[in-house]
């Protein structure tokens, strides 16, 4: 059984979107910025019906930072 302390240690801290200089971010990070669950983004990728599309590299998904900014209306 998971305790509250176990859950707290799994929480990831991501930099502010304005500070991201990489062209893509992984699904968990993109979901954080978009205020969605990672599985929602994976569903968008699978169904190809979301507001943005990932770049596929093997079995991994990369989400364009510029697309995330566009969807959020951030310059």
C-alpha positions in Angstrom: 0.0 0.0 0.0 1.3 3.4 -0.9 1.8 6.0 1.7 1.5 9.7 1.3 5.2 10.0 1.6 5.7 7.5 -1.3 3.4 9.6 -3.5 5.2 12.8 -2.6 8.6 11.5 -3.6 7.2 10.6 -7.1 6.2 14.2 -7.8 8.4 15.7 -10.5 9.4 19.3 -10.6 9.6 20.9 -14.0 11.0 24.3 -14.9 8.7 27.1 -15.9 7.7 26.9 -19.6 9.4 30.2 -20.3 12.7 28.7 -19.1 12.6 25.6 -21.4 15.1 26.0 -24.2 14.9 22.4 -25.6 12.8 22.0 -28.8 10.8 19.1 -27.3 9.8 17.8 -23.9 8.6 14.3 -22.8 5.0 13.5 -22.3 5.0 13.9 -18.5 6.4 17.4 -18.8 4.1 18.4 -21.6 1.1 17.2 -19.6 2.3 19.3 -16.6 2.3 22.5 -18.7 -1.0 21.7 -20.4 -2.7 20.7 -17.1 -3.6 17.3 -18.4 -2.7 13.8 -17.4 0.0 12.1 -19.4 -2.4 9.4 -20.6 -4.5 12.2 -22.2 -1.6 13.2 -24.3 -0.9 9.6 -25.2 -4.5 9.2 -26.3 -4.2 12.4 -28.5 -1.1 10.8 -30.1 -2.7 7.5 -30.7 -6.0 8.9 -32.1 -4.3 11.9 -33.8 -7.1 14.1 -32.6 -5.6 16.5 -30.0 -4.7 20.2 -30.2 -1.1 19.3 -30.9 0.8 16.3 -32.3 4.0 14.7 -31.0 7.2 13.8 -32.7 7.7 10.0 -32.5 11.1 8.7 -31.9 11.0 4.9 -31.7 8.4 4.2 -29.0 8.8 7.6 -27.3 6.9 10.8 -27.8 8.3 14.3 -27.9 6.1 17.3 -27.7 7.2 20.5 -29.4 7.6 23.3 -26.9 6.6 25.9 -29.5 3.3 24.0 -30.0 2.7 23.9 -26.3 3.3 27.7 -26.1 0.9 28.2 -29.1 -1.9 26.2 -27.5 -1.5 28.1 -24.2 -1.2 31.4 -25.9 2.3 32.1 -24.5 4.8 34.0 -26.7 
